[in-house]
Amino acid sequence: MAAFWHDPNVRMVFWALVKILVILQAMLGVVSYMIYAERKIAGHMQARVGPNRVGPLGLFQPIADVAKLFFKEEFIPDGANKVIFHIAPMLAVIPALIVFSVVPFGPQDALRVTDLNVGLLLFLAMSSIGVYAIVLGGWSSNNKYALLGGLRSSAQMISYELPMGLSCIPVILLAGSLSLVEIVRMQEHWWFVATPFGLLAFAIFMITALAETNRAPFDLPEAEAELVAGFHTEYSSMKFGLFFLGEFANVISISCIAVTLFLGGWNGPWLPDAFKFVWFFLKLAALLFFFIWVRWTYPRLRYDQLMNLGWKVLLPLALANVLVTAIVVWWRAQG
């Protein structure tokens, strides 16, 4: 047994599993209390109190919400494809959680699960899988309103994945790597958002992130005036909760990637390396507040406005930004 444990590959897998379990439990807690934060901030912005009954300052409200969802009756409509109906909520959560396996929260190995040399590609792949959860959830429900919500969402997410992917290319050109750890290390002295093309890429990335996570003002799949509740109309109990868990987990994972790509990751002044993860979480908290602030500030776009913005504005801007960045990087390489 001792010889087995001294195998470096065994130890590496063991500690990776430990870090995965820690991140998983932490993210579930953060998602629950992000919902609480959203409700409190929304109440403040609308001159309301927000949750304040369950526990001090309403801090136990997320626990009560989860308990309520656990004990609610689960309903599966007649004619639904039961296998896909059960799989769709899982697809909403699992890809978002996988992204955290490549996010470097700090400079130490203990603060990341792994350093993939294609970590950015993993994020883009997992964000693409999320659309299947919404499409399959709407289609498998055997409900025309849910199906329309799923189709609307698929068109929206596919449209905005293109400019999101293109907005990451200037970072790749500047860093010369697809490894998220290497991208952060390249921002030790200056963050990519401080450059003109980095700032434009960051703005495009954040707008597309709102659309990718179905957050207002891009929450067209849940336009209740037209589609009841969109793709999750027929879902109840914990399956309903999993869709919202997936939405908030996606918000957190995309914010982590934005911090890593554009805001320097763990880099920041004053703190020693052992505590630089504090900078990462402060930047993450600022972006999460941005998502909440936008939701309760701007009205929902019409569907044609949403598509025009994606195809006629963001996509040409992202392409032009890639071209300019490539020219600047080439010019610098020429000395």
C-alpha positions in Angstrom: 0.0 0.0 0.0 2.8 2.4 0.9 4.5 1.7 -2.5 1.2 2.4 -4.2 0.8 5.7 -2.4 4.4 6.8 -3.2 3.6 6.6 -6.9 3.5 10.3 -8.1 0.7 9.6 -10.5 -1.5 8.2 -7.8 -0.8 11.2 -5.6 -1.5 13.6 -8.4 -4.9 11.9 -9.2 -5.8 11.8 -5.5 -5.1 15.5 -4.9 -6.9 16.4 -8.1 -10.0 14.6 -6.9 -9.7 16.4 -3.5 -9.5 19.8 -5.2 -12.5 18.9 -7.5 -14.6 18.0 -4.5 -13.7 21.2 -2.7 -14.4 23.4 -5.8 -17.7 21.6 -6.4 -18.9 22.1 -2.8 -17.7 25.7 -2.8 -19.4 26.5 -6.1 -22.7 25.1 -4.9 -22.6 27.3 -1.9 -21.5 30.4 -3.9 -24.4 29.8 -6.4 -26.9 29.6 -3.6 -25.8 32.8 -2.0 -25.4 34.6 -5.3 -29.1 34.1 -5.7 -29.5 35.6 -2.3 -27.3 38.5 -3.3 -29.2 39.1 -6.5 -32.5 39.3 -4.5 -31.0 41.7 -2.0 -29.4 44.0 -4.6 -32.6 43.9 -6.7 -34.6 44.9 -3.6 -32.2 47.8 -2.9 -32.4 49.0 -6.5 -36.2 48.9 -6.4 -36.6 50.4 -2.9 -37.6 47.1 -1.4 -36.2 45.1 1.5 -35.5 41.7 -0.1 -35.2 38.5 1.8 -35.2 39.3 5.6 -37.3 36.7 7.4 -35.5 33.4 7.3 -32.5 33.8 9.6 -30.6 37.0 10.4 -30.8 39.3 7.4 -32.5 36.5 5.5 -29.2 34.6 5.2 -31.0 31.2 5.5 -33.3 32.0 2.6 -31.3 29.9 0.1 -31.4 26.9 2.4 -35.2 27.3 2.6 -35.5 27.6 -1.2 -33.5 24.4 -1.8 -35.5 22.5 0.8 -38.7 23.7 -0.8 -37.5 22.5 -4.3 -36.5 19.1 -2.8 -40.0 18.4 -1.4 -42.1 19.8 -4.3 -43.9 17.3 -6.4 -42.2 16.4 -9.7 -44.4 16.4 -12.8 -43.5 14.9 -16.2 -46.0 15.8 -19.0 -47.6 13.1 -21.1 -45.8 12.5 -24.4 -42.5 13.8 -23.1 -39.3 12.0 -24.0 -38.5 10.9 -20.4 -34.8 10.1 -21.0 -33.9 13.4 -22.6 -36.3 15.2 -20.1 -34.1 13.9 -17.3 -30.8 14.5 -19.0 -31.3 18.1 -20.1 -31.1 19.7 -16.5 -27.8 17.8 -16.0 -26.4 19.2 -19.2 -27.2 22.7 -17.8 -25.0 22.2 -14.8 -22.2 19.8 -15.6 -20.4 21.8 -18.4 -20.3 24.9 -16.2 -18.7 22.9 -13.3 -16.1 21.3 -15.6 -14.8 24.8 -16.6 -13.6 25.3 -13.0 -11.1 22.5 -13.4 -8.9 24.7 -15.5 -9.4 28.1 -13.7 -6.3 29.2 -11.9 -7.4 30.9 -8.7 -3.9 31.7 -7.6 -0.2 31.2 -8.5 0.2 28.0 -6.4 -0.6 24.5 -7.7 -3.0 24.0 -4.8 -5.3 26.7 -6.2 -6.0 25.0 -9.5 -7.0 21.5 -10.4 -4.9 21.3 -13.6 -3.0 23.4 -16.1 -4.1 22.3 -19.5 -2.2 23.8 -22.4 -5.6 24.1 -24.2 -7.5 25.3 -21.2 -9.2 28.2 -23.1 -10.4 25.7 -25.7 -12.0 23.6 -22.9 -13.9 26.6 -21.8 -15.2 27.4 -25.3 -16.2 23.7 -25.8 -18.1 23.6 -22.5 -19.9 26.8 -23.1 -21.0 25.4 -26.5 -22.5 22.3 -24.8 -24.8 24.4 -22.6 -27.1 25.2 -25.5 -28.0 21.5 -25.8 -29.5 21.6 -22.3 -32.0 24.3 -23.3 -32.8 22.9 -26.7 -33.3 19.4 -25.5 -35.2 20.6 -22.4 -37.7 22.5 -24.6 -38.0 19.7 -27.2 -38.4 16.8 -24.8 -41.2 18.6 -22.9 -43.8 18.0 -25.7 -44.9 21.6 -25.3 -44.9 24.1 -28.2 -44.1 27.1 -26.0 -41.1 25.2 -24.4 -39.9 24.2 -27.9 -40.1 27.8 -29.2 -38.2 28.9 -26.1 -35.5 26.3 -26.8 -35.2 27.2 -30.5 -35.0 30.9 -29.7 -32.3 30.2 -27.2 -30.3 28.0 -29.6 -30.3 30.7 -32.2 -29.3 33.3 -29.6 -26.4 31.3 -28.1 -25.0 30.2 -31.5 -25.1 33.8 -32.7 -23.2 35.1 -29.7 -20.7 32.2 -29.4 -19.0 33.5 -32.6 -18.1 36.9 -31.3 -17.2 35.4 -27.9 -14.7 33.1 -29.5 -13.3 35.9 -31.6 -12.9 38.1 -28.6 -10.6 35.6 -27.0 -8.2 35.5 -30.1 -6.5 38.9 -29.2 -5.6 37.4 -25.8 -4.2 34.3 -27.5 -2.1 36.5 -29.8 -0.8 38.7 -27.0 -0.1 35.7 -24.6 1.1 33.2 -27.2 -0.6 30.4 -25.4 -4.0 28.7 -24.8 -3.0 27.9 -21.2 -5.0 30.0 -18.7 -2.0 29.9 -16.2 0.4 31.2 -18.9 -2.2 33.9 -19.9 -2.3 35.2 -16.3 1.5 35.1 -16.0 1.8 37.2 -19.2 -0.3 39.9 -17.4 2.1 40.3 -14.4 3.1 43.8 -15.3 0.0 45.0 -17.3 -3.4 43.6 -17.8 -4.7 42.9 -21.3 -7.8 45.1 -20.6 -5.4 48.1 -20.4 -4.7 47.9 -24.1 -7.1 49.4 -26.7 -7.7 46.1 -28.5 -7.9 44.3 -25.1 -10.5 46.7 -23.8 -12.6 46.2 -26.9 -12.3 42.4 -26.7 -13.3 42.6 -23.0 -16.4 44.7 -23.8 -17.4 42.2 -26.5 -16.7 39.3 -24.2 -18.9 40.6 -21.4 -21.8 41.5 -23.8 -21.7 38.0 -25.3 -21.4 36.5 -21.8 -24.8 38.1 -20.9 -26.3 36.5 -24.0 -24.6 33.1 -23.4 -26.0 32.9 -19.9 -29.5 34.0 -20.9 -29.3 37.0 -18.6 -31.2 40.2 -19.1 -31.3 42.2 -21.3 -30.8 39.0 -23.4 -33.1 36.6 -21.6 -35.3 36.1 -24.7 -35.8 32.3 -24.0 -37.8 33.2 -20.9 -39.9 36.0 -22.3 -43.0 35.3 -20.2 -45.3 37.5 -22.2 -44.8 35.3 -25.3 -43.6 31.9 -24.2 -45.0 31.4 -20.6 -41.6 30.5 -19.1 -39.7 29.3 -22.1 -37.7 26.1 -22.3 -38.4 25.1 -18.6 -42.1 25.6 -18.7 -42.8 21.9 -17.9 -40.1 21.4 -15.3 -40.7 21.2 -11.6 -39.0 20.3 -8.3 -35.2 19.9 -8.5 -35.1 19.7 -12.3 -36.4 23.2 -12.3 -33.8 24.2 -9.7 -31.0 22.6 -11.8 -31.7 24.9 -14.7 -31.2 27.9 -12.5 -28.2 26.4 -10.8 -26.7 25.9 -14.2 -27.5 29.5 -15.2 -25.7 31.0 -12.1 -22.9 28.5 -12.3 -22.4 29.6 -15.9 -22.3 33.3 -14.8 -19.6 32.4 -12.2 -17.5 30.3 -14.6 -17.7 32.9 -17.4 -16.7 35.7 -14.9 -13.8 33.5 -13.8 -12.6 33.3 -17.4 -13.1 37.0 -17.9 -10.9 37.7 -14.9 -8.3 35.3 -16.2 -8.2 36.6 -19.7 -8.5 40.3 -19.3 -8.2 41.4 -15.7 -4.9 39.8 -14.8 -6.2 36.8 -12.8 -4.5 36.7 -9.4 -2.1 39.6 -10.3 -2.4 42.6 -8.1 -0.2 44.9 -5.9 0.8 44.7 -2.2 -0.2 41.1 -1.4 2.5 38.3 -1.3 2.1 35.2 -3.6 0.4 33.2 -0.8 -2.5 35.6 -0.6 -2.8 36.7 -4.3 -5.9 34.6 -4.7 -7.7 37.4 -2.8 -7.3 39.7 -5.9 -8.8 37.0 -8.1 -11.9 36.8 -5.9 -12.2 40.6 -5.5 -12.3 40.9 -9.3 -14.7 38.0 -9.6 -17.1 39.7 -7.1 -17.0 42.9 -9.1 -18.0 41.0 -12.3 -20.8 39.1 -10.5 -22.1 42.5 -9.3 -22.0 43.7 -12.9 -24.2 40.8 -14.0 -26.7 41.6 -11.3 -26.6 45.4 -11.9 -27.2 45.0 -15.7 -30.2 42.7 -15.1 -32.0 45.2 -13.0 -31.0 48.3 -15.1 -31.7 47.6 -18.7 -34.9 46.5 -20.4 -35.1 43.3 -22.5 -34.2 43.6 -26.2 -36.6 42.6 -28.9 -35.5 39.4 -30.7 -34.6 41.2 -34.0 -32.5 43.8 -32.0 -30.7 40.9 -30.3 -29.8 39.3 -33.6 -28.8 42.5 -35.2 -26.5 43.3 -32.4 -24.8 39.9 -32.6 -24.4 39.6 -36.3 -24.2 43.2 -37.5 -22.3 44.9 -34.6 -20.4 42.5 -32.4 -19.2 40.0 -35.0 -17.6 42.7 -37.4 -16.1 44.5 -34.4 -14.6 41.3 -33.1 -13.2 40.4 -36.6 -11.7 43.9 -36.9 -10.2 43.7 -33.5 -8.5 40.3 -34.3 -7.1 41.8 -37.5 -5.7 44.9 -35.7 -4.2 42.9 -32.9 -2.6 40.5 -35.3 -1.0 43.4 -37.2 0.3 45.0 -34.0 1.7 41.7 -32.7 3.4 41.1 -36.1 4.8 44.6 -36.1 6.3 44.1 -32.6 7.8 40.8 -33.7 9.6 42.6 -36.5 11.4 44.7 -33.9 
